Amino acid sequence: GVINAQQTRKEIREAKREAARKKMEAEKALEAQQDSIAFEKALVALKEGSFVLEADNIMFPNGIIRYVTSSTNYVEVQDGQGIVQTAFSNFSYNPGPNGLGGVTVQGNISEPEIKTDKHGNVFYNFSISGIAISATISITLTGGTNEASAYISPNFNNNNITMTGHIVPYEESAVFQGM
């Protein structure tokens, strides 16, 4: 009787492990499918020139990384126009030019170029120029997901920044534009 009880406990333990493993595999498969759908949506949005890169963090030239709110920190392209906006949580001390603790600049985009490498990563480069901005923006969309980074290089200074986040179609974005 003791041997049967031990075998039963062992079998129960094994069954629980197997169920947990199957659940984890199913979750990974679902996540991979969702990432694939998000990637396809992001790719179509890039090709149509109607997207928003909602940033989760910003890296400055000195290597400092600030985690930010994606609804107020973004790169947007729509109808040949581009917007780059930063907004930091310390705006109660310094509201900045846009009233959100950062800057919002807008301009016309030109020379959009899209390339894909052998690993499925997508590179989208364009220039943006307006009253307050003249920069080159290089966006890298990681293959298989909608995760992306935008390297923003102003043409008149070395204050380059890198925004990292997710690309979503313009219609699905929920960003808030400052002044």
C-alpha positions as a LaTeX table, in Angstrom:
\begin{tabular}{lrrr}
\hline
Residue & $x$ (\AA) & $y$ (\AA) & $z$ (\AA) \\
\hline
Gly1 & 0.00 & 0.00 & 0.00 \\
Val2 & 2.87 & 2.39 & 0.76 \\
Ile3 & 4.46 & 1.82 & $-2.62$ \\
Asn4 & 1.18 & 2.51 & $-4.43$ \\
Ala5 & 0.73 & 5.76 & $-2.47$ \\
Gln6 & 4.22 & 6.90 & $-3.43$ \\
Gln7 & 3.64 & 6.02 & $-7.05$ \\
Thr8 & 0.37 & 7.90 & $-6.99$ \\
Arg9 & 2.02 & 11.00 & $-5.51$ \\
Lys10 & 4.76 & 10.76 & $-8.09$ \\
Glu11 & 2.22 & 10.37 & $-10.87$ \\
Ile12 & 0.28 & 13.38 & $-9.57$ \\
Arg13 & 3.47 & 15.46 & $-9.47$ \\
Glu14 & 4.37 & 14.37 & $-13.00$ \\
Ala15 & 0.86 & 15.15 & $-14.25$ \\
Lys16 & 1.02 & 18.65 & $-12.70$ \\
Arg17 & 4.40 & 19.30 & $-14.30$ \\
Glu18 & 3.14 & 18.09 & $-17.67$ \\
Ala19 & 0.03 & 20.30 & $-17.41$ \\
Ala20 & 2.18 & 23.31 & $-16.48$ \\
Arg21 & 4.54 & 22.62 & $-19.40$ \\
Lys22 & 1.64 & 22.35 & $-21.85$ \\
Lys23 & 0.11 & 25.57 & $-20.51$ \\
Met24 & 3.44 & 27.39 & $-20.93$ \\
Glu25 & 3.82 & 26.08 & $-24.49$ \\
Ala26 & 0.29 & 27.23 & $-25.35$ \\
Glu27 & 0.98 & 30.70 & $-23.90$ \\
Lys28 & 4.22 & 30.97 & $-25.89$ \\
Ala29 & 2.43 & 29.94 & $-29.09$ \\
Leu30 & $-0.31$ & 32.53 & $-28.47$ \\
Glu31 & 2.28 & 35.23 & $-27.75$ \\
Ala32 & 4.18 & 34.37 & $-30.94$ \\
Gln33 & 0.96 & 34.57 & $-32.95$ \\
Gln34 & 0.08 & 37.96 & $-31.40$ \\
Asp35 & 3.61 & 39.25 & $-32.11$ \\
Ser36 & 3.33 & 38.09 & $-35.70$ \\
Ile37 & 0.01 & 39.91 & $-36.18$ \\
Ala38 & 1.42 & 43.06 & $-34.53$ \\
Phe39 & 4.47 & 42.88 & $-36.83$ \\
Glu40 & 2.32 & 42.60 & $-39.95$ \\
Lys41 & 0.19 & 45.57 & $-38.85$ \\
Ala42 & 3.31 & 47.63 & $-38.13$ \\
Leu43 & 4.86 & 46.71 & $-41.47$ \\
Val44 & 1.73 & 47.70 & $-43.40$ \\
Ala45 & 1.56 & 50.98 & $-41.44$ \\
Leu46 & 5.21 & 51.75 & $-42.31$ \\
Lys47 & 4.64 & 50.98 & $-45.99$ \\
Glu48 & 1.54 & 53.21 & $-46.05$ \\
Gly49 & 3.34 & 56.00 & $-44.18$ \\
Ser50 & 0.64 & 56.14 & $-41.49$ \\
Phe51 & 2.05 & 55.05 & $-38.13$ \\
Val52 & 3.07 & 56.07 & $-34.63$ \\
Leu53 & 6.10 & 54.82 & $-32.72$ \\
Glu54 & 4.92 & 55.08 & $-29.11$ \\
Ala55 & 8.08 & 55.29 & $-27.00$ \\
Asp56 & 8.58 & 53.53 & $-23.67$ \\
Asn57 & 12.05 & 55.00 & $-23.11$ \\
Ile58 & 14.39 & 57.61 & $-24.52$ \\
Met59 & 18.17 & 57.40 & $-24.58$ \\
Phe60 & 20.14 & 60.64 & $-24.69$ \\
Pro61 & 23.60 & 61.21 & $-26.26$ \\
Asn62 & 25.33 & 60.74 & $-22.89$ \\
Gly63 & 23.80 & 57.26 & $-22.52$ \\
Ile64 & 21.21 & 58.17 & $-19.90$ \\
Ile65 & 17.91 & 56.36 & $-20.40$ \\
Arg66 & 14.62 & 57.85 & $-19.18$ \\
Tyr67 & 11.49 & 55.72 & $-19.01$ \\
Val68 & 8.57 & 57.71 & $-20.37$ \\
Thr69 & 4.85 & 57.56 & $-21.04$ \\
Ser70 & 4.07 & 56.24 & $-24.51$ \\
Ser71 & 1.01 & 58.46 & $-24.97$ \\
Thr72 & 3.12 & 61.64 & $-24.82$ \\
Asn73 & 6.48 & 60.48 & $-26.24$ \\
Tyr74 & 6.31 & 59.43 & $-29.84$ \\
Val75 & 7.26 & 59.75 & $-33.50$ \\
Glu76 & 4.25 & 60.07 & $-35.80$ \\
Val77 & 3.97 & 59.99 & $-39.59$ \\
Gln78 & 0.66 & 60.69 & $-41.35$ \\
Asp79 & $-0.18$ & 62.19 & $-44.75$ \\
Gly80 & 3.38 & 63.34 & $-45.46$ \\
Gln81 & 3.65 & 65.10 & $-42.10$ \\
Gly82 & 5.79 & 64.03 & $-39.17$ \\
Ile83 & 5.71 & 64.87 & $-35.47$ \\
Val84 & 8.37 & 64.17 & $-32.87$ \\
Gln85 & 7.31 & 64.78 & $-29.28$ \\
Thr86 & 9.03 & 64.33 & $-25.94$ \\
Ala87 & 7.41 & 64.90 & $-22.57$ \\
Phe88 & 8.94 & 64.13 & $-19.21$ \\
Ser89 & 7.25 & 63.63 & $-15.86$ \\
Asn90 & 9.09 & 66.55 & $-14.24$ \\
Phe91 & 6.98 & 69.14 & $-16.10$ \\
Ser92 & 5.62 & 70.53 & $-12.81$ \\
Tyr93 & 9.04 & 72.18 & $-12.39$ \\
Asn94 & 9.70 & 72.92 & $-16.06$ \\
Pro95 & 6.67 & 72.73 & $-18.36$ \\
Gly96 & 8.85 & 73.06 & $-21.49$ \\
Pro97 & 7.76 & 74.54 & $-24.79$ \\
Asn98 & 4.92 & 72.02 & $-25.27$ \\
Gly99 & 3.45 & 72.30 & $-21.77$ \\
Leu100 & 4.27 & 68.64 & $-21.06$ \\
Gly101 & 7.89 & 68.98 & $-19.99$ \\
Gly102 & 9.43 & 68.53 & $-23.41$ \\
Val103 & 9.14 & 69.62 & $-27.02$ \\
Thr104 & 6.77 & 68.95 & $-29.90$ \\
Val105 & 8.08 & 69.61 & $-33.41$ \\
Gln106 & 6.30 & 69.08 & $-36.69$ \\
Gly107 & 7.36 & 69.13 & $-40.31$ \\
Asn108 & 7.10 & 67.63 & $-43.75$ \\
Ile109 & 8.71 & 64.26 & $-44.34$ \\
Ser110 & 10.75 & 63.51 & $-47.43$ \\
Glu111 & 12.82 & 60.73 & $-48.89$ \\
Pro112 & 11.10 & 57.82 & $-47.09$ \\
Glu113 & 13.01 & 54.62 & $-47.71$ \\
Ile114 & 12.19 & 51.12 & $-46.46$ \\
Lys115 & 14.48 & 48.08 & $-46.45$ \\
Thr116 & 14.36 & 44.59 & $-44.95$ \\
Asp117 & 17.38 & 42.53 & $-43.95$ \\
Lys118 & 17.78 & 38.74 & $-44.10$ \\
His119 & 16.65 & 38.42 & $-40.45$ \\
Gly120 & 13.32 & 40.12 & $-41.11$ \\
Asn121 & 14.24 & 43.44 & $-39.47$ \\
Val122 & 12.75 & 46.44 & $-41.26$ \\
Phe123 & 14.59 & 49.76 & $-41.62$ \\
Tyr124 & 12.55 & 52.89 & $-42.37$ \\
Asn125 & 14.51 & 56.11 & $-42.93$ \\
Phe126 & 13.23 & 59.57 & $-43.72$ \\
Ser127 & 14.02 & 63.25 & $-43.35$ \\
Ile128 & 11.75 & 65.69 & $-41.58$ \\
Ser129 & 11.93 & 69.45 & $-41.92$ \\
Gly130 & 9.79 & 72.22 & $-40.54$ \\
Ile131 & 10.01 & 75.51 & $-38.67$ \\
Ala132 & 11.54 & 73.99 & $-35.52$ \\
Ile133 & 12.99 & 70.74 & $-36.84$ \\
Ser134 & 15.38 & 69.48 & $-39.46$ \\
Ala135 & 16.43 & 65.92 & $-38.77$ \\
Thr136 & 16.99 & 62.47 & $-40.15$ \\
Ile137 & 15.03 & 59.70 & $-38.49$ \\
Ser138 & 16.00 & 56.03 & $-38.77$ \\
Ile139 & 13.45 & 53.54 & $-37.48$ \\
Thr140 & 14.31 & 49.88 & $-36.94$ \\
Leu141 & 11.38 & 47.48 & $-36.61$ \\
Thr142 & 12.46 & 44.18 & $-35.06$ \\
Gly143 & 11.41 & 41.22 & $-37.20$ \\
Gly144 & 8.44 & 39.26 & $-35.89$ \\
Thr145 & 7.25 & 41.91 & $-33.39$ \\
Asn146 & 6.10 & 45.52 & $-33.40$ \\
Glu147 & 9.00 & 46.56 & $-31.16$ \\
Ala148 & 11.02 & 49.35 & $-32.72$ \\
Ser149 & 13.54 & 52.08 & $-32.08$ \\
Ala150 & 13.86 & 55.49 & $-33.72$ \\
Tyr151 & 17.25 & 57.18 & $-33.95$ \\
Ile152 & 16.63 & 60.92 & $-34.32$ \\
Ser153 & 19.60 & 62.87 & $-35.62$ \\
Pro154 & 19.13 & 66.67 & $-35.88$ \\
Asn155 & 20.93 & 68.19 & $-38.87$ \\
Phe156 & 22.28 & 71.23 & $-36.98$ \\
Asn157 & 23.57 & 69.76 & $-33.69$ \\
Asn158 & 24.66 & 66.50 & $-32.09$ \\
Asn159 & 21.71 & 66.15 & $-29.69$ \\
Asn160 & 20.78 & 62.73 & $-31.06$ \\
Ile161 & 18.19 & 60.73 & $-29.16$ \\
Thr162 & 16.90 & 57.19 & $-29.51$ \\
Met163 & 13.27 & 56.38 & $-28.73$ \\
Thr164 & 12.39 & 52.75 & $-28.11$ \\
Gly165 & 8.84 & 51.42 & $-28.08$ \\
His166 & 6.19 & 49.90 & $-30.33$ \\
Ile167 & 4.88 & 50.83 & $-33.78$ \\
Val168 & 1.13 & 50.94 & $-34.16$ \\
Pro169 & $-1.03$ & 52.03 & $-37.10$ \\
Tyr170 & $-2.03$ & 55.70 & $-36.88$ \\
Glu171 & $-5.73$ & 54.81 & $-36.44$ \\
Glu172 & $-4.97$ & 52.60 & $-33.41$ \\
Ser173 & $-2.73$ & 55.09 & $-31.65$ \\
Ala174 & $-3.80$ & 56.94 & $-28.53$ \\
Val175 & $-1.21$ & 59.72 & $-28.26$ \\
Phe176 & $-1.69$ & 63.17 & $-26.77$ \\
Gln177 & $-0.11$ & 66.12 & $-28.59$ \\
Gly178 & 1.22 & 69.09 & $-26.65$ \\
Met179 & 1.41 & 72.68 & $-27.85$ \\
\hline
\end{tabular}
